[in-house]
Amino acid sequence: MGEFDELVALDGVLMAGRIGPDGRVAEHKSSAWYIENPATAQMAQGFCAAITMLLNSMAYAVDMASQTTFSQTSWLPVRSWAFTGGDCSIAVRGDRFVVAERARLGSIDQLSRLAGRGLT
């Protein structure tokens, strides 16, 4: 059983996968009742890529501003983010993502930990 099989077997997890360096979903698994189709993977890909790009741009801007004031802090690289809204939550940590039903999720922190499982 692979790492994503274990994640989608958890209560409330709809999809888990890995994002490639080009921002596309490189591999993913979905829970048994979640409709497995290309549109689902494309939606996850577009959402993850857009938010990650936005956060990278914001972190770069903050990093550049803090460098001009001789601050030693940096917001780069972006390592993780999480979002919850409507019925779903998503967490991205490194190159991994997990999508879950919000109502069946313990907390967004729990989802973030699941996304980072096995990362050091």
The 8 nearest C-alpha neighbors of each residue, nearest first, counted from 0:
[[1, 4, 2, 5, 3, 6, 8, 7],
 [2, 0, 4, 3, 5, 6, 28, 7],
 [1, 3, 5, 4, 6, 0, 116, 117],
 [2, 4, 6, 5, 1, 15, 28, 7],
 [5, 3, 1, 7, 6, 2, 0, 8],
 [6, 4, 8, 3, 2, 7, 1, 9],
 [5, 7, 3, 8, 4, 9, 15, 2],
 [8, 6, 30, 12, 9, 4, 5, 14],
 [7, 9, 5, 6, 4, 10, 30, 12],
 [10, 8, 7, 6, 12, 11, 5, 30],
 [11, 9, 12, 8, 103, 7, 104, 99],
 [10, 12, 103, 100, 99, 104, 13, 9],
 [13, 11, 99, 7, 9, 10, 14, 98],
 [14, 12, 99, 30, 98, 29, 7, 33],
 [15, 13, 29, 98, 28, 97, 12, 7],
 [16, 14, 97, 28, 27, 96, 3, 98],
 [17, 15, 27, 96, 26, 95, 28, 3],
 [16, 18, 95, 94, 26, 25, 24, 96],
 [19, 17, 24, 94, 25, 23, 22, 95],
 [18, 20, 25, 21, 22, 23, 24, 17],
 [19, 21, 22, 18, 23, 94, 25, 24],
 [20, 22, 19, 23, 18, 24, 48, 25],
 [23, 21, 48, 19, 20, 18, 24, 44],
 [24, 22, 44, 19, 18, 21, 25, 48],
 [23, 25, 18, 44, 26, 17, 19, 22],
 [24, 26, 19, 18, 17, 23, 27, 16],
 [27, 25, 17, 16, 24, 28, 18, 19],
 [26, 28, 16, 15, 17, 29, 14, 3],
 [29, 27, 15, 14, 3, 16, 4, 7],
 [28, 30, 14, 13, 7, 33, 31, 15],
 [29, 31, 7, 13, 33, 32, 14, 8],
 [30, 32, 33, 29, 34, 7, 35, 13],
 [33, 31, 30, 34, 29, 13, 35, 7],
 [34, 32, 30, 31, 29, 35, 13, 14],
 [33, 35, 36, 32, 39, 31, 29, 30],
 [36, 34, 33, 29, 39, 37, 40, 31],
 [35, 37, 38, 39, 34, 40, 41, 33],
 [36, 38, 40, 39, 41, 35, 42, 34],
 [37, 39, 41, 36, 40, 42, 35, 43],
 [40, 38, 42, 41, 37, 36, 43, 35],
 [39, 41, 43, 37, 42, 38, 44, 24],
 [40, 42, 44, 38, 39, 43, 45, 37],
 [43, 41, 39, 45, 44, 40, 38, 46],
 [44, 42, 40, 46, 41, 45, 47, 39],
 [45, 43, 41, 47, 24, 42, 23, 46],
 [44, 46, 48, 42, 43, 47, 49, 41],
 [45, 47, 43, 49, 48, 44, 42, 50],
 [48, 46, 44, 50, 45, 49, 51, 43],
 [47, 49, 51, 45, 22, 46, 50, 44],
 [50, 48, 52, 46, 51, 47, 45, 53],
 [51, 49, 53, 52, 47, 48, 54, 46],
 [50, 52, 54, 48, 53, 49, 47, 55],
 [53, 51, 55, 49, 50, 54, 48, 56],
 [54, 52, 50, 56, 51, 55, 49, 57],
 [53, 55, 57, 51, 56, 52, 58, 50],
 [56, 54, 58, 52, 53, 57, 51, 59],
 [57, 55, 59, 53, 54, 58, 52, 60],
 [56, 58, 54, 60, 59, 55, 53, 61],
 [59, 57, 55, 61, 74, 60, 56, 62],
 [58, 60, 62, 56, 57, 61, 55, 63],
 [61, 59, 57, 63, 62, 58, 64, 56],
 [62, 60, 64, 58, 63, 59, 65, 57],
 [61, 63, 59, 65, 73, 60, 64, 58],
 [62, 64, 66, 60, 61, 65, 59, 67],
 [65, 63, 61, 67, 66, 62, 60, 68],
 [64, 66, 62, 68, 70, 67, 63, 61],
 [67, 65, 69, 63, 68, 64, 70, 62],
 [68, 66, 65, 64, 69, 63, 70, 62],
 [67, 69, 65, 66, 70, 64, 71, 63],
 [70, 68, 66, 67, 65, 71, 72, 64],
 [69, 71, 65, 68, 72, 66, 67, 73],
 [70, 72, 69, 73, 66, 65, 68, 62],
 [73, 71, 70, 74, 65, 62, 66, 69],
 [72, 74, 62, 75, 71, 65, 61, 58],
 [73, 75, 58, 62, 76, 77, 72, 61],
 [76, 74, 77, 73, 58, 59, 62, 55],
 [75, 77, 78, 74, 55, 58, 73, 59],
 [78, 76, 75, 79, 55, 74, 54, 58],
 [79, 77, 93, 92, 76, 80, 75, 91],
 [80, 78, 92, 91, 77, 93, 81, 90],
 [79, 81, 91, 90, 92, 82, 78, 111],
 [80, 82, 90, 89, 91, 111, 83, 107],
 [83, 81, 89, 88, 90, 84, 80, 107],
 [82, 84, 88, 87, 89, 81, 85, 101],
 [85, 83, 87, 86, 88, 82, 101, 89],
 [84, 86, 87, 83, 101, 88, 100, 102],
 [85, 87, 101, 100, 84, 102, 88, 83],
 [88, 86, 100, 101, 99, 85, 84, 83],
 [87, 89, 83, 99, 101, 82, 98, 100],
 [90, 88, 98, 82, 97, 81, 83, 99],
 [89, 91, 81, 111, 97, 96, 80, 110],
 [92, 90, 96, 79, 80, 95, 81, 114],
 [93, 91, 79, 115, 95, 114, 78, 94],
 [92, 94, 78, 95, 79, 91, 115, 118],
 [93, 95, 18, 17, 92, 19, 96, 91],
 [96, 94, 17, 92, 93, 16, 91, 114],
 [95, 97, 91, 16, 114, 90, 15, 17],
 [96, 98, 15, 90, 114, 89, 14, 99],
 [97, 99, 89, 14, 13, 88, 12, 15],
 [100, 98, 12, 13, 88, 11, 87, 101],
 [101, 99, 87, 11, 103, 102, 86, 104],
 [100, 102, 87, 104, 86, 103, 88, 99],
 [103, 101, 100, 104, 86, 11, 87, 105],
 [104, 102, 11, 101, 100, 105, 10, 99],
 [105, 103, 101, 106, 102, 11, 100, 99],
 [104, 106, 109, 103, 107, 110, 102, 101],
 [107, 105, 109, 108, 104, 110, 101, 111],
 [106, 108, 110, 109, 111, 81, 105, 88],
 [109, 107, 111, 106, 110, 112, 105, 81],
 [108, 110, 112, 106, 107, 111, 113, 105],
 [111, 109, 113, 107, 108, 112, 90, 114],
 [110, 112, 108, 114, 90, 113, 109, 107],
 [111, 113, 115, 109, 110, 114, 116, 108],
 [114, 112, 110, 116, 115, 111, 109, 97],
 [115, 113, 111, 112, 96, 97, 92, 116],
 [116, 114, 112, 113, 92, 118, 117, 111],
 [115, 117, 113, 118, 114, 112, 119, 2],
 [116, 118, 115, 119, 114, 2, 113, 112],
 [119, 117, 115, 116, 93, 92, 114, 95],
 [118, 117, 115, 116, 93, 92, 78, 112]]
